[in-house]
């Protein structure tokens, strides 16, 4: 199985409603999410919620990775992880305020 490091979601602002950040392509066997980086660029605290949603699934309690996690003003948080996504699985996220928290996701795609 070949592998390649990948920036799966380039740095950008999280929306204030649930949206896909990265969906594992059907052309891979699996993806390992290695790092999620979040930065609150606001002068007040904001919360972030992250979901790991299986293909055909929906966001909800059973797919929640982080629920209303508080980032203080100016705080950057990096989460090291080893979550595995299969084709069609997705990382979805939202922040309490639009255009205030940036995020990126990196990992390894296996083909």
N, C-alpha and C positions, 0 to 999 in steps of 0.2 A: 504494500500500500504506500503510495507516494504521499508526501506531506509538504505543505507550503505555509509559512507564516503569512498572516493577512491582517490588515487593519479592516475589520468588518464594518464598523460604523465610524466614519471619519468625524472629527470633532465638529460639533454643531449644537445648536440650542435644542433642548428638549421642549416638546409642546406641552400645553396644559390639559391635553386630553390624550388618552392612550393611543399610541402609534407604534408601528413596527420600527425597530432600530436596525435589526438584521434578521434576515430569513435565510436559513441554510439552503443552498441551491440543490436541485434534484440531481445535479451532476457530481455530487460528492457522496462518499460513503458515510462520513460523519465529520463533525466539526467540534473542536475543543475550544471553549471560550476560556481564555487565560487571564484577561484583565478587563475590568470596566473602570474607567476613570470619569469622575464627575467633578465639576467645579461650579460653585455658586458665585456668579459675578455680581450679584445684587448686594445692596447695603443692608439688607435684612435677611433673616433665615428663610429658607424654602425647603419643601419636602420633595422627595423623589420616591416613586414606586416603580419597581422593575418586575417583570414577569418572564418566565421561561415557558412558552406555550407550545405544546406538541402540535404537530401537523393536524389540522382539522379541529383543534381544540379552541378554547376561549380563555380570556383572562378571568381570573377569579382567585379565590382563596387557595385552591390546590396548586395554582401555577405561580404564586407569588414568591419572589426571591427576596425582595426588600419592600416593606410596606410603610409608606409615609416616613421614610428615613430622613431625618433632619440634617441639613447642611447649614452650618452657620454662615453669616455674611463673609464672603471671601474665602471660604474653606474649599479645599480640594481633597477628595477622598479617592483612593485607589483600592480596588478589591481584586486580590489575586484569587483565582478560582480554577476549577478543572471541570466545569459543566460540559457535558457532551450533548450536542444537538444532532439529530438525524435529519435527513432531507425533509424540508418543509417545516421543521421546527423553527420557532422564532423567539427572539428577545424583543419584548415590547416595553415601553416605558412612558412615563409622564412626570412632569414637575408641577408643583402647586401654582407656579406663575410661568407663563410663556416667556421665552427669550431672556431668561435669567440664569438658567443652569445649562452648562455645556456638558456634553458627554461623548465618550468614544469607547469602542469595544475592539479588542484585538484577540487573536487566537490562531489556531492552526486548522487548515482544511485538509482533509485526507481524501484522496481520490483512488 
